[in-house]
């Protein structure tokens, strides 16, 4: 389901939001799919084939279909967030005329090192993201439990201190200030 949704929706991540126009920080998913992709030296290497979104609807990756000219035979690879930037090349004055160019931080020689987009990649990353979420949730639960325990311990200490102070005040009010024969621990 998320695979089909990824092509239809673009959400917030590093300034990305659903948009049909070209304003700073807003990008149209419809216009981004099919946008040319250029490697770090400026050579066009392919086109955006799809967008992958995480559970929070943030852009996780672009799927780039490589042109045959770079010798990779139309392969699809995964460009994860952080190794690309999107440039608006037209549409700044016309709402319906938006076009983008994607720039990778890797060169053409390094494209072969990027993960191939296939079912194996999908399964590995789905499992990894689910595990990361579980770890985060468990860590949050553990932190919450520790905070509750610390709060409970602090409250117990405050209650005991207040009770001790109340007892001392009661003794002072009743004129029982203790005697010199009492040890420090008995007071």
C-alpha positions as CSV (number, residue, x, y, z in Angstrom):
1,X,0.0,0.0,0.0
2,X,2.8,2.4,0.9
3,X,4.4,1.8,-2.5
4,X,1.3,3.1,-4.3
5,X,0.9,5.9,-1.9
6,X,4.4,7.1,-2.4
7,X,3.8,8.0,-6.0
8,X,0.7,10.1,-5.1
9,X,1.7,11.9,-2.0
10,X,4.7,14.1,-1.0
11,X,4.9,15.2,2.6
12,X,6.9,17.2,5.0
13,X,10.6,16.4,5.3
14,X,13.3,18.9,5.1
15,X,10.8,21.5,3.8
16,X,8.8,19.2,1.6
17,X,5.0,19.4,1.6
18,X,2.1,18.5,-0.6
19,X,2.0,21.2,-3.2
20,X,0.9,21.9,-6.7
21,X,3.0,25.0,-7.2
22,X,6.6,26.0,-6.9
23,X,7.2,28.0,-3.8
24,X,10.4,27.7,-1.7
25,X,10.2,24.5,0.3
26,X,7.1,23.2,-1.5
27,X,7.3,20.6,-4.2
28,X,4.8,18.8,-6.4
29,X,5.1,15.1,-6.3
30,X,3.4,14.9,-9.8
31,X,6.1,17.2,-11.2
32,X,9.0,15.7,-9.3
33,X,8.3,12.2,-10.7
34,X,10.0,12.2,-14.1
35,X,12.4,15.0,-13.2
36,X,15.9,14.6,-14.6
37,X,18.5,13.4,-12.1
38,X,22.1,14.7,-12.4
39,X,25.2,13.2,-10.8
40,X,27.6,15.5,-8.8
41,X,29.5,16.6,-12.0
42,X,26.3,17.7,-13.6
43,X,25.9,14.8,-16.1
44,X,22.3,13.6,-16.5
45,X,22.1,10.0,-15.3
46,X,18.4,9.3,-15.2
47,X,14.9,10.3,-14.0
48,X,12.9,10.2,-10.8
49,X,10.8,7.1,-11.1
50,X,9.1,7.1,-7.7
51,X,9.1,8.6,-4.1
52,X,9.2,6.5,-1.0
53,X,7.6,7.9,2.2
54,X,8.1,6.7,5.7
55,X,5.3,6.1,8.3
56,X,5.4,9.8,9.2
57,X,4.9,10.7,5.6
58,X,8.4,12.1,5.3
59,X,10.3,11.6,2.1
60,X,12.6,8.6,2.8
61,X,14.1,8.1,-0.7
62,X,13.8,8.8,-4.4
63,X,13.8,5.9,-6.8
64,X,15.9,6.8,-9.8
65,X,15.7,5.0,-13.1
66,X,19.2,5.2,-14.7
67,X,19.5,6.1,-18.3
68,X,21.3,3.5,-20.5
69,X,24.0,6.0,-21.3
70,X,25.8,5.5,-18.0
71,X,26.1,1.7,-18.7
72,X,23.9,0.5,-16.0
73,X,21.1,-0.6,-18.3
74,X,18.0,1.1,-17.0
75,X,18.5,-0.1,-13.5
76,X,16.6,1.5,-10.6
77,X,18.5,2.7,-7.6
78,X,17.6,4.2,-4.2
79,X,18.7,7.8,-3.5
80,X,18.1,8.2,0.2
81,X,17.4,11.6,1.8
82,X,20.6,13.4,2.3
83,X,22.3,12.4,-1.0
84,X,20.2,14.6,-3.3
85,X,18.7,18.1,-3.5
86,X,15.9,19.4,-5.6
87,X,16.1,22.5,-7.7
88,X,13.1,24.3,-9.2
89,X,14.0,25.1,-12.8
90,X,10.7,26.6,-13.9
91,X,7.3,27.5,-12.6
92,X,8.3,30.2,-10.3
93,X,5.8,32.6,-11.9
94,X,3.3,30.1,-13.3
95,X,1.5,27.8,-10.9
96,X,0.8,25.1,-13.5
97,X,4.3,25.1,-15.1
98,X,6.5,23.5,-12.5
99,X,9.7,21.6,-13.4
100,X,12.5,20.3,-11.2
101,X,16.0,19.0,-11.5
102,X,17.5,16.6,-8.9
103,X,21.2,16.8,-8.1
104,X,23.0,13.9,-6.5
105,X,26.0,14.3,-4.2
106,X,27.6,11.2,-5.8
107,X,29.4,10.9,-9.2
108,X,28.5,8.7,-12.1
109,X,31.2,6.2,-11.1
110,X,29.6,5.8,-7.6
111,X,26.1,5.1,-8.8
112,X,26.8,1.4,-8.9
113,X,27.5,1.6,-5.2
114,X,23.9,2.8,-4.4
115,X,21.4,0.2,-3.5
116,X,19.3,-1.4,-6.3
117,X,15.6,-0.9,-5.8
118,X,14.1,-4.3,-5.7
119,X,12.0,-6.5,-3.5
120,X,15.0,-7.5,-1.4
121,X,15.9,-3.9,-0.7
122,X,12.2,-3.2,0.2
123,X,12.0,-6.1,2.6
124,X,15.3,-5.3,4.3
125,X,14.4,-1.6,4.8
126,X,10.9,-2.3,5.9
127,X,12.2,-4.7,8.5
128,X,14.9,-2.2,9.5
129,X,12.4,0.6,9.9
130,X,10.0,-1.5,11.8
131,X,12.8,-2.6,14.2
132,X,14.0,1.1,14.6
133,X,10.4,2.0,15.5
134,X,10.2,-0.8,18.0
135,X,13.5,0.2,19.5
136,X,12.4,3.8,19.8
137,X,9.1,2.8,21.3
138,X,10.8,0.5,23.8
139,X,13.3,3.1,24.7
140,X,10.6,5.6,25.2
141,X,8.6,3.2,27.4
142,X,11.8,2.4,29.4
143,X,12.6,6.1,29.8
144,X,9.0,6.8,30.9
145,X,9.1,4.0,33.4
146,X,12.4,5.4,34.8
147,X,10.9,8.9,35.0
148,X,7.9,7.5,36.8
149,X,10.1,5.6,39.3
150,X,12.3,8.7,39.9
151,X,9.2,10.8,40.4
152,X,7.7,8.2,42.8
153,X,11.0,8.0,44.7
154,X,11.2,11.7,45.0
155,X,7.6,12.0,46.1
156,X,8.2,9.3,48.7
157,X,11.2,11.2,50.0
158,X,9.3,14.4,50.2
159,X,6.4,12.7,51.9
160,X,8.7,11.1,54.5
161,X,10.5,14.4,55.0
162,X,7.2,16.3,55.5
163,X,6.0,13.6,58.0
164,X,9.3,13.9,59.9
165,X,9.1,17.7,59.9
166,X,5.4,17.5,61.0
167,X,6.4,15.2,63.9
168,X,9.2,17.6,64.9
169,X,6.8,20.6,64.8
170,X,4.3,18.7,66.8
171,X,7.0,17.9,69.4
172,X,8.0,21.6,69.6
173,X,4.4,22.7,69.9
174,X,3.8,20.2,72.7
175,X,7.0,21.4,74.5
176,X,8.9,18.1,73.9
177,X,12.2,19.4,72.6
178,X,14.2,16.3,73.6
179,X,16.8,16.0,76.3
180,X,20.5,16.2,76.3
181,X,20.7,12.5,77.0
182,X,19.1,11.7,73.6
183,X,21.6,10.7,70.9
184,X,21.6,12.4,67.5
185,X,19.9,9.4,65.9
186,X,17.0,9.5,68.4
187,X,16.1,13.1,67.7
